[in-house]
């Protein structure tokens, strides 16, 4: 890539970045509480369920509007609306009216489980609801995720027919939320605020916030000016934009490779810590093995370890004690989770495959052993607060340069800290899987 083209595109990127910063300063300060809480699918289900339960003069007005937006010809009489009961994300069961609506929430693209929806339908039938009065709504972010046959077998899908409906946040939930404020009572100020916050949050992950659109329109004008597009016809504009995209992509590839080289240099400073921890864990028996992305074994030779160590999800697993659940082999695992560039969070826990049933089971396991944990969509793990050295919490990012004095100069002592915590979890795990 020619130096002149590099300079030109770096200057363009700087001008755009400066302009965006300038625009953001002029915008109102934005704070969305839900953004800061980093909610998962379960939290979405709880919020939606709470809204559906709203009544005014014994009318479930929000539920009525929800049915309208989902094109369901149903009228609420005495609905019971539950969340996570019998593992069903949201269940609307109206025995008086004789129907039930199952909502399976896949907003974060969780994997379909074997016979998942079939099991839910069977559970509802046991409550006395006729199969031909059961509706299934498969809720996704954009509508691009399709239900799998393993979750909803074709024969059941055929029986449900039009009573199975794929719905999504973009075309159904967001328009429904936008319609609710007008039905709120003046005194329901907290409800109105909650709807506004949740609506804004959804617009955020759908890239539809007003601020985002405003920035785009302003930047569109700025780029038109910088590239002098107004002096060209449409074909010339398209050609120039495509050329600029190719140049920027090439520049991005160069920068990403440079960053990769730098990250590898940073990783090298932590490799002795990981190897010593691995060796210490294997002192009594050789049950720990190196892994990549938890499930992929890594050969215990220098070249393989070095290559895997620089990948985003390198770690190790205790292979002697395996717990089988939901067709998955669960092992106690360690992962250096690369969340952002050179950041590596130390995770020690159970990889849950983004499976709700597994996650709940593992949370219960840790709680029963009085072990403080943290939870992500794919993990239940020992809370990073547990790794403390010299009064510092060093498990959140072991690559942080301010910890160099510990991980490089006092490696053995730091290894002891992590080793003690891992062994604490390991002992509980072995008793859980192989009780005496």
C-alpha positions in Angstrom: 0.0 0.0 0.0 1.5 3.3 -1.1 2.6 5.8 1.6 0.5 8.6 0.0 -2.7 6.4 0.1 -2.0 5.5 3.7 -1.5 9.1 4.7 -4.6 10.1 2.8 -6.8 7.5 4.5 -5.4 8.1 8.0 -6.1 11.8 7.5 -9.7 11.0 6.4 -10.2 8.7 9.4 -8.8 11.4 11.7 -11.1 14.1 10.3 -14.1 11.8 10.6 -13.2 10.8 14.1 -12.7 14.4 15.2 -16.0 15.3 13.6 -17.9 12.5 15.4 -16.3 13.6 18.7 -17.4 17.2 18.0 -21.0 16.1 17.2 -21.2 13.9 20.4 -20.2 16.9 22.5 -23.2 18.8 21.2 -25.7 16.0 21.8 -27.5 15.5 25.2 -25.7 13.3 27.7 -27.0 9.8 27.1 -27.5 7.3 29.9 -29.5 4.1 29.7 -29.5 2.1 32.9 -30.1 -1.1 30.9 -27.1 -0.5 28.8 -24.9 -0.4 31.9 -26.4 -3.6 33.3 -25.5 -5.7 30.3 -28.7 -7.7 30.5 -29.1 -11.3 29.1 -32.0 -13.1 27.5 -33.6 -13.9 30.9 -33.7 -10.2 31.8 -35.4 -9.4 28.4 -38.0 -12.0 29.2 -38.6 -10.6 32.7 -39.1 -7.1 31.3 -41.4 -8.2 28.6 -43.4 -10.3 31.0 -43.8 -7.4 33.4 -45.1 -5.2 30.7 -47.6 -7.8 29.5 -49.0 -8.1 33.0 -50.1 -4.4 33.0 -53.8 -3.9 33.7 -56.2 -0.9 33.4 -59.8 -1.3 34.6 -59.3 -5.1 34.5 -58.1 -5.0 30.9 -54.8 -6.3 29.9 -54.3 -3.5 27.4 -50.6 -4.0 26.7 -51.2 -7.7 26.1 -54.1 -6.9 23.7 -51.8 -4.6 21.8 -49.0 -7.3 21.8 -51.4 -9.8 20.3 -52.4 -7.2 17.6 -48.7 -6.6 16.7 -48.1 -10.4 16.4 -51.3 -10.8 14.4 -52.9 -13.2 16.9 -56.7 -13.2 17.1 -56.8 -13.7 20.8 -58.6 -11.9 23.6 -57.2 -11.9 27.2 -59.7 -12.9 29.9 -57.8 -14.2 33.0 -54.2 -14.7 31.7 -51.5 -16.1 33.9 -48.2 -14.6 32.6 -45.0 -16.3 33.9 -41.3 -16.1 33.3 -38.8 -19.0 33.3 -41.5 -21.3 34.9 -40.7 -24.8 33.8 -37.9 -23.3 31.8 -40.3 -21.6 29.4 -39.0 -18.1 28.7 -42.5 -16.5 28.8 -45.8 -18.4 29.1 -49.2 -16.7 28.6 -51.7 -19.2 29.8 -55.4 -18.2 29.8 -57.4 -21.2 31.0 -60.6 -19.1 31.0 -60.2 -18.4 27.3 -58.7 -21.8 26.7 -55.4 -20.9 25.0 -51.7 -20.6 25.8 -48.9 -18.7 24.1 -45.3 -19.9 24.5 -42.7 -17.2 23.8 -39.2 -18.6 23.1 -36.7 -15.7 23.5 -33.5 -16.0 21.3 -32.6 -12.3 21.3 -28.9 -13.2 22.0 -28.9 -16.1 19.5 -28.8 -18.9 22.1 -28.5 -22.4 20.6 -31.7 -24.4 20.2 -31.9 -27.3 22.5 -33.1 -30.8 21.6 -36.9 -31.0 21.5 -37.0 -27.7 23.3 -40.2 -26.3 22.0 -41.8 -29.8 21.8 -41.1 -30.2 25.6 -42.7 -26.8 26.3 -45.8 -27.7 24.2 -46.1 -31.1 26.1 -45.9 -29.2 29.5 -48.7 -26.8 28.5 -50.9 -29.7 27.4 -50.5 -31.2 30.9 -52.0 -28.0 32.2 -55.2 -28.8 30.4 -54.7 -26.7 27.3 -55.7 -28.4 24.0 -52.9 -28.7 21.5 -54.9 -26.9 18.9 -55.1 -23.9 21.2 -51.3 -23.6 21.8 -49.4 -20.8 20.0 -45.6 -20.6 19.8 -43.8 -17.3 19.2 -40.1 -17.6 18.3 -38.6 -14.3 19.2 -35.3 -13.2 17.7 -33.5 -9.9 17.2 -33.9 -9.3 13.5 -35.9 -12.4 12.3 -32.8 -13.9 10.7 -32.4 -16.8 13.1 -34.6 -19.8 12.0 -35.9 -22.3 14.5 -34.1 -25.7 14.1 -35.9 -29.0 13.5 -34.2 -30.4 16.6 -36.1 -27.9 18.7 -39.3 -27.8 16.8 -39.8 -31.1 14.9 -41.4 -30.8 11.5 -44.5 -32.9 12.5 -45.2 -30.5 15.4 -44.5 -27.5 13.3 -47.0 -28.8 10.8 -49.6 -29.3 13.5 -49.1 -25.8 14.8 -49.3 -24.4 11.3 -50.2 -20.7 11.6 -50.1 -20.9 15.3 -46.3 -21.0 15.1 -45.0 -17.5 14.4 -41.5 -16.2 14.1 -41.4 -12.6 15.6 -38.6 -10.2 16.2 -37.6 -7.1 18.1 -37.2 -5.0 15.0 -40.7 -5.6 13.4 -42.8 -6.6 16.4 -41.5 -5.7 19.8 -40.2 -2.2 19.0 -43.4 -1.1 17.2 -45.4 -2.5 20.1 -43.4 -0.6 22.7 -43.8 2.6 20.7 -47.5 2.2 20.9 -47.7 1.7 24.7 -47.0 5.2 26.1 -50.4 6.5 24.8 -52.2 3.9 26.9 -50.4 4.7 30.2 -52.1 6.6 32.9 -50.7 10.0 33.9 -49.8 8.7 37.4 -47.7 5.8 36.0 -44.6 7.9 35.7 -42.2 5.0 36.5 -43.9 2.7 34.0 -43.5 5.4 31.3 -39.9 5.9 32.2 -39.3 2.1 32.1 -40.9 1.8 28.7 -38.8 4.7 27.4 -35.6 3.2 28.7 -36.3 -0.2 27.3 -37.4 1.2 24.0 -34.2 3.2 23.8 -32.1 0.1 24.8 -33.7 -1.9 22.0 -33.1 0.9 19.5 -29.5 0.8 20.7 -28.8 -2.8 19.8 -30.8 -2.3 16.5 -28.7 0.8 15.7 -31.8 2.9 15.5 -31.2 5.5 18.2 -31.9 9.1 17.1 -28.3 10.1 18.0 -26.9 7.4 15.8 -29.1 8.5 12.8 -28.2 12.1 13.4 -24.4 11.3 13.4 -24.8 9.3 10.2 -26.6 12.1 8.4 -23.9 14.7 9.5 -21.1 12.3 8.6 -22.6 11.6 5.2 -22.5 15.3 4.4 -18.9 15.6 5.8 -17.6 12.6 3.7 -19.4 14.0 0.6 -17.5 17.2 1.2 -14.1 15.6 1.9 -14.3 13.3 -1.2 -15.8 16.1 -3.3 -18.7 13.8 -4.4 -21.0 16.7 -5.4 -18.7 17.4 -8.4 -19.3 13.9 -9.8 -22.2 12.0 -11.3 -23.7 9.0 -9.6 -21.5 6.4 -11.3 -18.3 8.3 -10.5 -19.5 8.7 -6.9 -20.1 4.9 -6.6 -16.7 4.2 -8.1 -14.9 6.5 -5.8 -16.7 5.2 -2.7 -15.9 1.6 -3.6 -12.3 2.5 -4.2 -12.1 4.2 -0.8 -13.8 1.2 0.9 -11.1 -1.1 -0.6 -8.3 1.3 0.5 -9.7 1.5 4.0 -10.2 -2.3 4.2 -6.5 -2.7 3.2 -5.4 -0.2 5.8 -7.5 -1.9 8.4 -5.9 -5.3 7.6 -2.4 -3.7 8.0 -3.4 -2.1 11.4 -5.0 -5.4 12.6 -1.8 -7.3 11.8 0.3 -4.7 13.6 -2.0 -5.0 16.6 -1.8 -8.8 16.5 2.0 -8.5 16.6 1.9 -6.2 19.6 -0.6 -8.4 21.4 1.7 -11.4 20.9 4.5 -9.4 22.5 2.3 -8.6 25.5 1.2 -12.3 25.7 4.8 -13.4 25.9 5.2 -11.6 29.3 2.3 -13.8 30.7 3.2 -17.1 29.2 5.6 -18.1 32.1 2.7 -17.6 34.6 0.4 -19.8 32.6 2.9 -22.6 32.1 3.8 -22.6 35.8 0.2 -22.6 36.8 -0.4 -25.5 34.4 2.5 -27.5 35.7 1.6 -26.9 39.3 -2.0 -28.1 38.7 -0.5 -31.2 37.1 1.9 -32.0 39.9 -0.2 -34.7 41.5 -1.8 -36.2 38.3 -1.8 -35.3 34.6 -5.5 -34.5 34.3 -5.2 -30.9 33.0 -4.7 -30.3 29.3 -4.4 -27.2 27.3 -7.4 -26.1 25.3 -8.4 -23.7 22.7 -12.0 -22.3 22.9 -12.6 -24.8 25.8 -13.5 -27.8 23.7 -10.5 -28.0 21.3 -7.5 -29.9 22.7 -4.0 -28.4 22.2 -0.9 -30.6 21.9 1.5 -30.2 24.8 4.4 -29.1 22.7 5.9 -25.7 22.6 4.9 -24.8 19.0 1.2 -25.8 19.5 1.0 -24.0 22.9 2.6 -20.8 21.5 0.2 -20.8 18.6 -2.9 -21.4 20.8 -1.8 -18.9 23.4 -2.1 -16.0 21.0 -5.7 -17.0 20.1 -8.6 -15.1 21.8 -9.8 -18.1 23.9 -6.8 -20.1 25.2 -7.0 -22.1 28.4 -7.0 -25.5 30.0 -9.5 -28.1 31.2 -9.6 -30.8 33.9 -10.4 -33.9 31.9 -10.7 -36.6 34.5 -14.1 -35.4 35.9 -16.8 -34.9 33.3 -20.4 -34.1 33.9 -22.9 -34.9 31.1 -25.9 -32.7 30.7 -28.1 -31.7 27.7 -25.9 -33.8 25.4 -22.8 -31.8 26.5 -19.6 -32.9 28.2 -19.0 -30.3 31.0 -15.6 -29.9 32.4 -14.0 -27.6 34.9 -12.1 -25.2 32.6 -9.8 -22.2 32.7 -9.9 -19.6 29.9 -8.0 -16.4 29.3 -10.8 -14.6 27.7 -9.7 -12.0 25.2 -12.5 -9.5 25.3 -10.9 -6.4 23.7 -7.5 -6.3 22.1 -4.8 -7.2 24.6 -7.2 -7.7 27.6 -7.3 -11.2 29.1 -9.8 -12.0 31.9 -9.1 -15.1 33.9 -12.1 -17.4 34.0 -12.2 -20.6 36.0 -15.6 -22.4 35.9 -18.0 -24.2 33.6 -18.6 -23.4 29.9 -22.4 -23.6 29.6 -22.7 -23.5 25.8 -25.1 -20.6 26.2 -27.6 -23.2 27.4 -30.1 -21.9 30.0 -30.6 -25.2 31.8 -26.9 -25.9 32.1 -26.3 -22.3 33.4 -29.0 -22.6 36.1 -27.6 -26.0 37.2 -24.1 -24.7 37.4 -25.2 -21.6 39.3 -26.9 -23.8 41.8 -23.7 -25.9 42.1 -21.5 -22.9 42.9 -24.1 -21.5 45.3 -24.4 -24.7 47.2 -20.6 -24.6 47.8 -20.6 -20.9 48.9 -18.5 -20.0 46.0 -18.9 -16.4 44.7 -19.4 -16.5 40.9 -20.1 -14.3 37.9 -22.2 -15.3 35.0 -22.0 -14.6 31.2 -24.1 -16.1 28.4 -21.5 -18.8 27.9 -20.0 -19.2 31.3 -20.6 -19.6 35.1 -17.2 -18.9 36.7 -15.4 -18.0 39.9 -15.7 -14.2 40.4 -12.5 -12.3 39.4 -12.6 -10.6 42.9 -11.3 -13.9 44.3 -7.9 -13.4 42.7 -6.2 -10.8 44.9 -2.5 -10.1 45.3 -1.0 -7.3 47.3 -4.5 -5.8 47.8 -5.1 -5.7 44.1 -7.7 -7.6 42.0 -5.5 -9.0 39.3 -8.0 -11.5 37.6 -9.9 -9.0 35.6 -7.1 -8.4 33.1 -3.9 -10.4 33.6 -2.3 -8.5 30.7 -2.7 -5.1 32.4 0.7 -3.5 32.3 0.3 -2.2 35.9 0.5 -5.9 37.0 3.9 -6.5 35.3 5.6 -6.2 38.7 3.6 -9.2 39.9 3.2 -11.5 36.9 6.8 -11.0 35.7 8.8 -10.3 38.9 6.8 -12.3 41.4 5.4 -15.1 39.2 5.6 -17.9 41.7 3.7 -16.0 44.3 1.0 -15.0 41.8 0.7 -18.6 40.6 0.0 -19.6 44.3 -2.9 -17.1 44.4 -4.6 -18.5 41.3 -3.7 -22.1 42.1 -5.4 -21.9 45.5 -8.6 -20.5 44.0 -8.7 -23.1 41.2 -8.1 -26.0 43.6 -11.0 -24.7 45.8 -13.3 -24.9 42.8 -11.8 -28.2 41.6 -12.4 -29.9 44.9 -16.0 -28.8 45.0 -16.4 -29.9 41.3 -15.0 -33.4 42.0 -17.4 -34.0 44.9 -20.3 -32.7 42.8 -19.7 -35.0 39.8 -18.3 -38.0 41.8 -19.9 -37.8 45.3 -18.4 -40.1 47.8 
